[in-house]
Amino acid sequence: MDINKYTPKFRLKNTDLLHLADLTSEEIFELLYAARSMKKKYKVGENISILRGKTVGLLFGNVSTRTRVSFELGIRQLGGDFIFLPKNETQLSRGESVKDTAAMLGRYGLSALVLRGFNDEELEEFAAVCDIPVINGISDTSHPLQVLSDLYTVWEKKGGLENLKLAYIGDGNNVANSLIIGCTKCDMNIAIASPNGYSPARSIVERGMQYGDILITDSVSEAVRDADVVYTDVFISMNDEDDEKKKIKLEKYRVTKEVMSLAKEDALFMHCMPVRRGEEVTAEVADGPQSIMYDQAENRLHLNKAALSLLMMNEK
């Protein structure tokens, strides 16, 4: 489906946003159109008070820059309030059950809950117990908000999504998993180049193949050939142990100027950040004219506002 031929209704069927696999292609488009609307209003200084009188809980199990700042500022820009809850400062860190925490948070008057750094089982339990929208800020297996903002950024820069090719180079982590689902549901082709043993989960690949073409390879050149977008992430993810063996295996998957030359001439470089220049990408590429990683980071603000707005209109 061509996103430019889609007519948005600015409504979601889902009351939670946990994984892209839970969304239809149409719901993804709804979020992208809403992000575009939010950005247009932001650029002209138009205030939207859709969250006036509402408070969003930010329950984070690990450190954050972009997720935290984009949510905190986004909530304020929508006229709402937030409470930041580091997991290690709650009773969860002392063994309290997810069920007890989730049941209590809604009763205190929170209108939505953003979780970061929880596993899939915990996400599902929060969503089952909470009577308010639950949003996955990042989990071990998926990063839906990041990839939704990435898709919006590609649409913004390329003018469309259909039939574009995105090549992801590096560890088959939560970002790679979500890219597989997000790209295929938007009729984009995706190629993943990872060393043996570090490819995305087979279950994710099989699910993505229901929607579109996926290439899984250990060859960077094969993946990048004719790509419209080249994407990478840190070699060692936040919850990984600092594995030198893994770093050594991934050294050949560094995005360099030579790698970019294998893609289309007008190919874009994307990175979800934080960046470790010299490891997964050279400074020449990260800071070069093809890089749009700061645009990605900026668009997290508008996508997060879109997600909050659509979910809050469709509360449980």
C-alpha positions as CSV (number, residue, x, y, z in Angstrom):
1,M,0.0,0.0,0.0
2,D,1.3,3.4,-1.0
3,I,1.3,5.7,2.1
4,N,0.7,8.7,-0.1
5,K,-2.6,7.3,-1.3
6,Y,-3.8,6.5,2.2
7,T,-6.4,8.8,3.8
8,P,-5.8,9.0,7.6
9,K,-8.6,8.9,10.1
10,F,-6.3,9.7,13.1
11,R,-7.6,6.8,15.0
12,L,-6.1,3.6,16.3
13,K,-7.8,0.3,17.1
14,N,-5.2,-0.7,19.7
15,T,-5.2,0.8,23.2
16,D,-1.5,-0.2,23.8
17,L,1.6,0.1,21.7
18,L,3.9,-2.8,22.6
19,H,5.2,-4.2,19.3
20,L,4.9,-3.3,15.6
21,A,3.7,-6.8,15.0
22,D,0.5,-5.8,16.9
23,L,-0.2,-3.0,14.4
24,T,-1.7,-3.2,10.9
25,S,-0.2,-1.4,8.0
26,E,-3.0,1.1,8.3
27,E,-2.3,1.8,12.0
28,I,1.3,2.4,11.2
29,F,0.3,4.9,8.5
30,E,-2.1,6.6,11.1
31,L,0.9,7.1,13.4
32,L,3.1,8.5,10.6
33,Y,0.5,10.9,9.4
34,A,-0.2,12.0,13.0
35,A,3.6,12.6,13.5
36,R,3.7,14.7,10.3
37,S,0.7,16.7,11.6
38,M,2.4,17.2,15.0
39,K,5.6,18.4,13.4
40,K,3.8,20.9,11.1
41,K,2.0,22.4,14.1
42,Y,5.3,22.4,16.2
43,K,7.2,24.3,13.4
44,V,4.6,27.1,13.3
45,G,4.3,27.3,17.0
46,E,0.7,26.0,17.2
47,N,-0.1,24.6,20.6
48,I,-2.2,21.5,21.1
49,S,-3.7,20.8,24.5
50,I,-4.8,17.3,24.0
51,L,-3.2,16.1,27.2
52,R,-4.4,19.0,29.4
53,G,-5.3,17.6,32.8
54,K,-3.5,14.3,32.1
55,T,-0.4,12.8,33.6
56,V,1.9,10.2,31.9
57,G,4.1,7.9,33.9
58,L,7.6,7.2,32.5
59,L,8.8,4.0,34.2
60,F,12.3,3.5,33.0
61,G,14.5,0.4,33.7
62,N,17.6,1.8,32.1
63,V,19.2,5.1,31.2
64,S,17.9,7.2,28.3
65,T,18.5,10.5,26.5
66,R,16.3,10.7,23.4
67,T,13.4,8.6,24.7
68,R,13.2,10.5,28.0
69,V,13.7,14.0,26.6
70,S,11.3,13.5,23.7
71,F,8.6,12.2,26.0
72,E,9.0,14.8,28.7
73,L,9.1,17.8,26.3
74,G,6.4,16.2,24.1
75,I,4.0,15.8,27.0
76,R,4.5,19.4,28.1
77,Q,4.0,20.6,24.5
78,L,0.7,18.7,24.5
79,G,-0.4,20.5,27.7
80,G,0.1,17.5,30.0
81,D,2.3,16.5,32.9
82,F,4.5,13.5,33.6
83,I,6.1,11.7,36.5
84,F,9.5,10.1,35.9
85,L,10.0,6.8,37.7
86,P,13.4,5.2,37.6
87,K,12.8,1.5,38.1
88,N,15.6,1.2,40.7
89,E,13.8,3.8,42.8
90,T,10.5,1.9,42.9
91,Q,9.6,-1.3,44.8
92,L,10.0,-3.2,41.6
93,S,13.7,-3.2,42.4
94,R,13.0,-4.9,45.7
95,G,10.8,-7.7,44.3
96,E,7.4,-6.2,44.1
97,S,5.4,-7.9,41.4
98,V,4.5,-6.3,38.1
99,K,0.9,-7.0,38.8
100,D,0.8,-5.0,42.0
101,T,2.7,-2.1,40.5
102,A,0.6,-2.0,37.4
103,A,-2.7,-2.2,39.3
104,M,-1.7,0.7,41.6
105,L,-0.4,3.1,39.0
106,G,-3.7,3.6,37.2
107,R,-5.5,4.2,40.4
108,Y,-3.3,7.1,41.2
109,G,-4.6,8.9,38.2
110,L,-2.0,8.3,35.5
111,S,-3.5,8.5,32.0
112,A,-0.8,6.5,30.2
113,L,2.4,4.6,31.0
114,V,5.6,4.4,29.1
115,L,7.9,1.5,29.9
116,R,11.6,1.3,29.0
117,G,13.9,-1.6,29.6
118,F,11.3,-4.2,30.4
119,N,11.1,-7.7,28.9
120,D,8.2,-8.9,26.7
121,E,6.5,-10.8,29.5
122,E,6.5,-7.8,31.8
123,L,5.2,-5.6,29.0
124,E,2.3,-7.9,28.4
125,E,1.5,-8.1,32.1
126,F,1.5,-4.3,32.5
127,A,-0.8,-4.0,29.6
128,A,-3.1,-6.7,30.9
129,V,-3.4,-5.3,34.4
130,C,-3.3,-1.5,33.6
131,D,-6.6,0.1,32.5
132,I,-4.6,2.9,30.8
133,P,-2.6,2.8,27.6
134,V,0.8,1.2,27.9
135,I,3.7,2.1,25.5
136,N,6.9,0.2,24.9
137,G,9.8,2.7,25.0
138,I,12.2,-0.1,24.3
139,S,12.4,-3.8,25.2
140,D,14.9,-6.6,24.7
141,T,13.2,-7.7,21.5
142,S,11.7,-4.6,20.0
143,H,11.9,-0.8,19.7
144,P,8.7,0.2,18.0
145,L,8.8,4.0,18.7
146,Q,12.3,4.3,17.2
147,V,11.3,2.4,14.0
148,L,8.1,4.3,13.6
149,S,10.0,7.6,13.7
150,D,12.5,6.1,11.3
151,L,9.8,5.2,8.9
152,Y,8.4,8.7,9.2
153,T,11.9,10.2,8.6
154,V,12.3,8.1,5.4
155,W,8.9,9.1,4.2
156,E,9.8,12.8,4.9
157,K,13.2,12.5,3.1
158,K,12.3,10.2,0.2
159,G,8.7,11.2,-0.4
160,G,7.4,7.7,0.0
161,L,8.1,4.2,1.4
162,E,6.8,1.7,-1.1
163,N,9.5,-0.3,-2.9
164,L,12.4,1.4,-1.2
165,K,15.2,-0.8,0.1
166,L,16.7,-0.4,3.5
167,A,19.9,-2.3,4.4
168,Y,20.6,-2.8,8.1
169,I,24.2,-3.7,8.9
170,G,25.3,-5.1,12.3
171,D,23.9,-7.0,15.2
172,G,20.4,-8.4,14.8
173,N,19.1,-6.7,17.9
174,N,15.7,-5.1,18.9
175,V,16.1,-2.3,16.4
176,A,16.7,-4.8,13.6
177,N,13.7,-6.9,14.7
178,S,11.4,-3.9,14.6
179,L,12.8,-2.7,11.2
180,I,11.9,-6.1,9.7
181,I,8.3,-5.8,10.8
182,G,7.9,-2.1,10.2
183,C,9.5,-2.1,6.7
184,T,7.7,-5.1,5.4
185,K,4.3,-3.8,6.6
186,C,5.0,-0.5,4.7
187,D,6.0,-2.4,1.5
188,M,9.6,-1.6,1.8
189,N,12.3,-4.2,1.0
190,I,14.8,-4.9,3.8
191,A,18.2,-6.6,3.8
192,I,20.0,-7.5,7.1
193,A,23.8,-8.2,7.1
194,S,25.0,-9.8,10.3
195,P,27.8,-12.2,11.2
196,N,26.8,-15.8,11.8
197,G,25.2,-16.1,15.2
198,Y,24.1,-12.5,15.4
199,S,21.2,-12.5,12.9
200,P,17.7,-11.5,13.9
201,A,15.5,-14.1,15.5
202,R,14.1,-16.6,13.1
203,S,10.5,-16.1,14.4
204,I,10.8,-12.4,13.6
205,V,12.1,-13.0,10.1
206,E,9.4,-15.6,9.4
207,R,6.7,-13.1,10.6
208,G,8.1,-10.3,8.4
209,M,8.2,-12.6,5.4
210,Q,4.4,-12.7,5.6
211,Y,4.3,-9.1,4.5
212,G,7.3,-8.5,2.2
213,D,10.8,-9.4,0.9
214,I,13.6,-9.9,3.4
215,L,17.2,-10.8,2.7
216,I,19.3,-12.2,5.6
217,T,23.0,-12.5,4.7
218,D,26.4,-12.3,6.2
219,S,27.6,-10.2,3.3
220,V,27.6,-6.5,3.7
221,S,28.0,-5.8,-0.1
222,E,25.1,-8.1,-0.9
223,A,22.8,-6.3,1.6
224,V,23.8,-2.8,0.7
225,R,23.7,-3.2,-3.1
226,D,21.1,-0.7,-4.5
227,A,19.9,0.3,-1.1
228,D,18.0,3.6,-0.6
229,V,18.8,3.6,3.1
230,V,21.8,2.2,5.0
231,Y,21.1,1.7,8.7
232,T,23.3,0.6,11.7
233,D,23.3,0.5,15.5
234,V,25.9,0.1,18.2
235,F,27.7,-3.2,18.3
236,I,27.0,-3.8,22.0
237,S,23.4,-2.9,23.0
238,M,22.5,-1.5,26.4
239,N,21.6,-4.8,28.1
240,D,24.5,-6.7,26.5
241,E,27.6,-7.7,28.3
242,D,30.7,-6.0,26.9
243,D,31.6,-9.0,24.7
244,E,34.9,-8.5,23.0
245,K,34.3,-11.6,20.9
246,K,31.1,-10.0,19.6
247,K,33.0,-6.8,18.8
248,I,35.6,-8.6,16.8
249,K,33.0,-10.5,14.8
250,L,31.2,-7.2,14.0
251,E,34.3,-5.2,13.0
252,K,33.7,-6.2,9.4
253,Y,30.3,-4.7,9.6
254,R,31.4,-1.2,10.1
255,V,29.6,1.3,7.8
256,T,32.3,3.2,5.9
257,K,32.4,5.5,2.9
258,E,33.2,2.4,0.8
259,V,30.1,0.6,2.1
260,M,28.0,3.6,1.3
261,S,29.4,3.7,-2.2
262,L,27.8,0.3,-2.8
263,A,24.3,1.7,-2.2
264,K,22.4,4.1,-4.5
265,E,24.1,7.4,-5.1
266,D,21.4,9.2,-3.2
267,A,21.3,6.7,-0.4
268,L,20.7,8.0,3.2
269,F,22.6,6.9,6.3
270,M,20.6,6.3,9.5
271,H,21.6,5.5,13.1
272,C,19.2,5.3,16.1
273,M,22.0,6.7,18.4
274,P,24.0,6.8,20.6
275,V,26.8,6.6,18.1
276,R,30.3,5.2,18.7
277,R,32.3,6.6,15.8
278,G,35.0,4.3,14.7
279,E,33.1,1.2,15.8
280,E,29.9,0.6,13.9
281,V,30.3,3.6,11.7
282,T,33.1,5.9,10.7
283,A,33.0,9.6,11.6
284,E,33.2,10.4,7.9
285,V,29.8,8.7,7.3
286,A,28.1,9.6,10.6
287,D,28.9,13.3,10.1
288,G,28.7,13.3,6.3
289,P,26.2,14.7,3.9
290,Q,24.2,11.4,3.6
291,S,23.6,11.2,7.3
292,I,20.1,12.0,8.6
293,M,20.6,10.6,12.1
294,Y,19.8,13.9,13.8
295,D,16.6,14.1,11.8
296,Q,15.7,10.7,13.1
297,A,16.4,11.9,16.7
298,E,14.3,15.1,16.2
299,N,11.4,13.1,14.8
300,R,11.2,11.0,17.9
301,L,9.6,14.0,19.5
302,H,6.8,14.2,17.0
303,L,6.2,10.5,16.7
304,N,6.0,10.1,20.5
305,K,3.5,12.9,20.6
306,A,1.5,11.2,17.9
307,A,1.5,7.9,19.7
308,L,0.3,9.5,23.0
309,S,-2.4,11.5,21.2
310,L,-3.9,8.6,19.3
311,L,-3.7,6.2,22.2
312,M,-5.3,8.6,24.6
313,M,-8.2,9.2,22.2
314,N,-8.8,5.5,22.3
315,E,-8.3,4.7,26.0
316,K,-9.2,1.2,27.4
